[in-house]
Amino acid sequence: MSSAAAPVLIPAKFLLTISQLLVTIVILYTKAENIYAGIPPNSTVDSTDFNNANTSITIGAILSIVMLVLEILISFVGITLFFDRLNLFQSILHGLGAILYLWFVMEAWHYLNIWYLWIVFVLIPFIFEALFTFIAYLYHRKVAK
């Protein structure tokens, strides 16, 4: 399963996942601009619109952080290290995710856009990591018998 690309893919996946994690942490500190981009202009910090938007973007960022950390921890177990196609797929998604999350912050996108980014660039790679880990575990259990 492993190829000559593994020594490049594994560190790249780790660095790109960490990059996306760091940009996600930045979102928590700069979320006000994204919130104001999605609520009526006359809204204040005490308004219901602001509070709902703040809750939404905070939950999206925290879910992103939790899932990215879990994905990193699962990677440290080492079960999926030799799935080159999975590592390439995840490296691409996390690289694009880090770029788009950064764009989300810099251009003050509407706060709800974090959910679209979360689905594509956090949830999908996490599901694949967990699925491949589970499949590899079942295969190992079957072979060990």
C-alpha positions in Angstrom: 0.0 0.0 0.0 2.8 2.4 0.8 4.8 4.1 -2.0 7.6 6.5 -2.5 5.1 9.3 -1.9 4.5 8.3 1.8 7.5 10.2 3.2 6.1 13.4 1.7 2.3 12.8 2.1 2.4 12.0 5.8 4.2 15.2 7.0 2.2 17.2 4.4 -1.1 15.9 5.8 0.1 16.7 9.4 1.3 20.2 8.5 -1.8 21.1 6.5 -4.1 19.8 9.2 -2.3 21.8 11.8 -2.5 24.9 9.5 -6.2 24.5 9.2 -6.5 24.1 13.0 -4.5 27.3 13.6 -6.7 29.3 11.2 -9.8 27.9 12.9 -8.5 29.2 16.2 -8.1 32.6 14.6 -11.7 32.5 13.5 -12.7 32.4 17.2 -10.8 35.6 17.9 -11.9 37.5 14.7 -15.5 36.4 14.4 -17.1 39.8 14.9 -16.4 40.9 11.3 -18.0 37.7 10.0 -21.0 38.2 12.3 -21.6 41.8 11.2 -21.4 40.6 7.5 -24.4 38.5 8.1 -26.7 40.5 10.3 -28.7 43.7 9.7 -26.5 46.9 9.8 -28.4 48.4 12.7 -27.9 45.4 15.0 -25.9 45.8 18.2 -23.9 43.4 20.3 -26.9 42.9 22.6 -29.3 42.0 19.8 -30.8 38.6 19.2 -29.3 38.5 15.6 -25.8 39.1 16.9 -26.2 36.5 19.7 -27.6 33.9 17.3 -24.8 34.6 14.8 -22.2 34.5 17.5 -23.5 31.1 18.8 -23.5 29.7 15.2 -20.0 30.7 14.3 -18.6 29.7 17.7 -20.2 26.2 17.5 -18.9 25.8 13.9 -15.3 26.8 15.0 -15.3 24.7 18.1 -16.6 21.6 16.2 -13.9 22.2 13.6 -11.2 22.4 16.3 -12.5 19.2 18.1 -12.7 17.2 14.9 -9.3 18.4 13.6 -7.7 17.5 16.9 -9.4 14.1 16.9 -8.2 13.5 13.4 -4.6 14.4 14.3 -4.8 12.0 17.3 -6.2 9.2 15.2 -3.4 9.8 12.7 -0.9 9.4 15.6 -2.2 5.9 16.2 -0.6 5.1 12.8 -3.3 2.9 11.3 -4.0 5.1 8.3 -0.4 6.2 7.6 0.1 3.8 4.7 -3.1 4.7 2.8 -1.5 7.0 0.3 -4.7 7.9 -1.6 -6.4 8.8 1.7 -3.5 10.9 2.8 -3.4 12.7 -0.6 -7.2 13.3 -0.4 -7.0 14.6 3.1 -3.9 16.8 2.3 -5.7 18.4 -0.5 -8.9 19.0 1.5 -7.0 20.4 4.5 -4.8 22.6 2.3 -7.8 24.0 0.6 -9.6 24.2 4.0 -6.8 26.2 5.5 -6.8 28.6 2.5 -10.6 29.0 2.5 -10.8 29.4 6.3 -8.2 32.1 6.0 -10.1 33.8 3.2 -13.2 33.5 5.4 -11.5 35.5 8.0 -9.7 38.1 5.8 -12.7 38.9 3.6 -15.2 38.8 6.4 -17.6 36.3 4.8 -21.1 35.8 6.1 -20.9 33.8 9.3 -23.1 30.9 8.0 -20.4 30.1 5.4 -18.4 28.4 8.1 -20.9 25.5 8.0 -20.3 24.9 4.3 -16.6 25.0 4.8 -16.9 22.7 7.9 -18.8 20.0 6.0 -16.4 19.8 3.1 -13.0 20.5 4.8 -13.5 19.1 8.3 -16.4 16.6 8.4 -15.6 14.7 5.2 -11.8 14.2 6.0 -12.7 13.2 9.6 -15.3 10.7 8.4 -12.8 9.1 6.0 -10.1 9.0 8.7 -12.4 7.3 11.1 -13.9 5.0 8.5 -10.5 3.8 7.3 -9.3 3.4 10.9 -12.3 1.3 11.7 -12.0 -0.8 8.5 -8.2 -1.4 9.1 -9.0 -2.4 12.7 -11.7 -4.9 11.6 -9.3 -6.3 9.0 -6.5 -6.7 11.6 -8.9 -8.4 14.0 -10.0 -10.8 11.2 -6.4 -11.6 10.2 -5.3 -12.0 13.8 -7.8 -14.9 14.4 
